[in-house]
């Protein structure tokens, strides 16, 4: 769907003032680039993606490298900022942000931690989009009794405290797939999860619990286009349900859905951080900002740098995604400027 | 309206049944049992324990027993507080030696001298106090901020308000918490970094008995950390909805007939613009519940929070069921209240 804008007006000199025809996307792109906050957010997101991809080359040390004698060491500049550490902290300028309680480089772990946060930022919404859109489309398209039943399912899931549900699901995945026989499906799953540092089950848990809002939104959108003439036209020429849903309805509603999902990215990031914070996230020693904040909080009175730096990394990422998401929404639908 | 509420309450019952059944099934499907230890207990002991807690019965029977214990009130001659088996949340004295007992959530397997109701009684008031203060803070900060930003659109106030809002949504509790602790608890030493200022017994079962500066000293940081995120959401929504409302025709009419600007805003614009804000109070409440949990962990507050995780890792079935049901009940009730509030805020909405 492309909205063509063509404006024809008469200017001061009697000459017609024309504006170039622009597609929706070009127009949106221009508006996005004018939004300084969004551009800044976008630049930070790109830098983060680069950092995550190139982590082995950027990070000064491997993330799991423990130098026990260097535990809790801090560089000079950190000591100057966190002056309460002066009486007892040991100085080592080998670690740009300091070392943690087992002597791992904080900076390297923060850089590697971007991998987890960014994967969740992209994969979480995709899973929720896939499940939610499929569910909402079927529900909205068929309507009537099907719709009623499916929305009641969403209602029930909505009443679950998401967090408890996810903790329960994670416990379920973790132990069900714990040590099964090699060759089975469960074995494959646990191998894959181990490869991903424990991320697979986080994705599954988040994906399975976060789609309800998307399903409701999709259903609403489907209801609004379902009765349009072009759908009827498609039906008259013999298009099947699946074809109508995917070829005729989906392209017309996908825009707002994607924008809505973009706005939830920070929520996924903080959710993963939180899961790792309570020890249900990635497997150690894979670094996650949430787990680092959790470790750092244990020693916040003595070595505040260990909690503050990963916390800052998390906050900056959230800011970037929020600015970018807001900017995208404003650019694609200027009427919504400043709304939720 | 009455019929609508009754129908909603009935539907709520269905939802709660579904939630409890799913939770029950899921937690029993998770491998491992409540009596698994590093050093395995002898088989006979495990069998005895299973028998004592009826874990040897078929799942359906266990579920039915659980639902029966929670749902059906019964008469008992045992004084409340004496028996672990017979511990109910609601005790009504009906005779000299007779109590009507309702809602027995069962024992805790992990701490065997306590029941789930004991945990509710001791820990829930703390989480409740924190939650109520946080949501009050969020509303008191968020709504004025949103109104200010909307009325003075595109001025310094607007930018300031929206900066606070974007800060709020970008800085989750697990970030703001440690930073607040570091600044105000460790460096400046103004506030105690961890702990909670109230202890049992509570007034009316949930209010702190020592409200004063000492109590609030403990509460300030967790309440701000929790409330700020939610106030940001409220502020953005209030601003957006007020901006929309003040362009409506009826506002122009109100102005045209010579009403004072103050009256136009408070009586005509605000009331209508708060409807969308009311809609998110339900989900916000849910988020707050989760947030409370995080704040409790960070600020070392002895609320319900830690039971969320430990009960699941310990396979402490009654505690899992109890906490999930409790929050499901709160959540559905909150959503019902929100829907009723609509009708109050917007006379066009009529439920039948």
HADDOCK unambig.tbl for C-alpha pairs under 7 A between the chains (distance, minus, plus):
assign (segid A and resid 84 and name CA) (segid B and resid 187 and name CA) 6.99 0.50 0.50
assign (segid A and resid 156 and name CA) (segid B and resid 15 and name CA) 5.36 0.50 0.50
assign (segid A and resid 156 and name CA) (segid B and resid 18 and name CA) 6.88 0.50 0.50
assign (segid A and resid 156 and name CA) (segid B and resid 19 and name CA) 6.74 0.50 0.50
assign (segid A and resid 159 and name CA) (segid B and resid 328 and name CA) 5.34 0.50 0.50
assign (segid A and resid 159 and name CA) (segid B and resid 331 and name CA) 6.23 0.50 0.50
assign (segid A and resid 159 and name CA) (segid B and resid 332 and name CA) 6.28 0.50 0.50
assign (segid A and resid 160 and name CA) (segid B and resid 19 and name CA) 6.64 0.50 0.50
assign (segid A and resid 160 and name CA) (segid B and resid 328 and name CA) 5.77 0.50 0.50
assign (segid A and resid 161 and name CA) (segid B and resid 324 and name CA) 6.81 0.50 0.50
assign (segid A and resid 161 and name CA) (segid B and resid 327 and name CA) 6.46 0.50 0.50
assign (segid A and resid 161 and name CA) (segid B and resid 328 and name CA) 6.39 0.50 0.50
assign (segid A and resid 163 and name CA) (segid B and resid 290 and name CA) 6.54 0.50 0.50
assign (segid A and resid 164 and name CA) (segid B and resid 308 and name CA) 6.71 0.50 0.50
assign (segid A and resid 164 and name CA) (segid B and resid 324 and name CA) 6.86 0.50 0.50
assign (segid A and resid 168 and name CA) (segid B and resid 27 and name CA) 6.98 0.50 0.50
assign (segid A and resid 168 and name CA) (segid B and resid 312 and name CA) 6.65 0.50 0.50
assign (segid A and resid 171 and name CA) (segid B and resid 30 and name CA) 6.88 0.50 0.50
assign (segid A and resid 172 and name CA) (segid B and resid 30 and name CA) 4.81 0.50 0.50
assign (segid A and resid 175 and name CA) (segid B and resid 30 and name CA) 6.61 0.50 0.50
assign (segid A and resid 175 and name CA) (segid B and resid 31 and name CA) 6.01 0.50 0.50
assign (segid A and resid 176 and name CA) (segid B and resid 30 and name CA) 6.58 0.50 0.50
assign (segid A and resid 176 and name CA) (segid B and resid 31 and name CA) 6.35 0.50 0.50
assign (segid A and resid 270 and name CA) (segid B and resid 172 and name CA) 6.62 0.50 0.50
assign (segid A and resid 297 and name CA) (segid B and resid 178 and name CA) 6.30 0.50 0.50
assign (segid A and resid 300 and name CA) (segid B and resid 182 and name CA) 6.58 0.50 0.50
assign (segid A and resid 301 and name CA) (segid B and resid 186 and name CA) 5.86 0.50 0.50
assign (segid A and resid 304 and name CA) (segid B and resid 182 and name CA) 6.52 0.50 0.50
assign (segid A and resid 307 and name CA) (segid B and resid 178 and name CA) 6.76 0.50 0.50
assign (segid A and resid 308 and name CA) (segid B and resid 179 and name CA) 6.27 0.50 0.50
assign (segid A and resid 311 and name CA) (segid B and resid 175 and name CA) 4.83 0.50 0.50
assign (segid A and resid 315 and name CA) (segid B and resid 170 and name CA) 5.96 0.50 0.50
assign (segid A and resid 315 and name CA) (segid B and resid 171 and name CA) 5.30 0.50 0.50
assign (segid A and resid 315 and name CA) (segid B and resid 175 and name CA) 6.86 0.50 0.50
assign (segid A and resid 318 and name CA) (segid B and resid 170 and name CA) 4.86 0.50 0.50
assign (segid A and resid 319 and name CA) (segid B and resid 170 and name CA) 5.06 0.50 0.50
assign (segid A and resid 322 and name CA) (segid B and resid 170 and name CA) 6.82 0.50 0.50
assign (segid A and resid 338 and name CA) (segid B and resid 240 and name CA) 5.91 0.50 0.50
assign (segid A and resid 339 and name CA) (segid B and resid 236 and name CA) 6.49 0.50 0.50
assign (segid A and resid 339 and name CA) (segid B and resid 237 and name CA) 6.17 0.50 0.50
assign (segid A and resid 339 and name CA) (segid B and resid 240 and name CA) 4.72 0.50 0.50
assign (segid A and resid 340 and name CA) (segid B and resid 236 and name CA) 6.61 0.50 0.50
assign (segid A and resid 340 and name CA) (segid B and resid 237 and name CA) 5.95 0.50 0.50
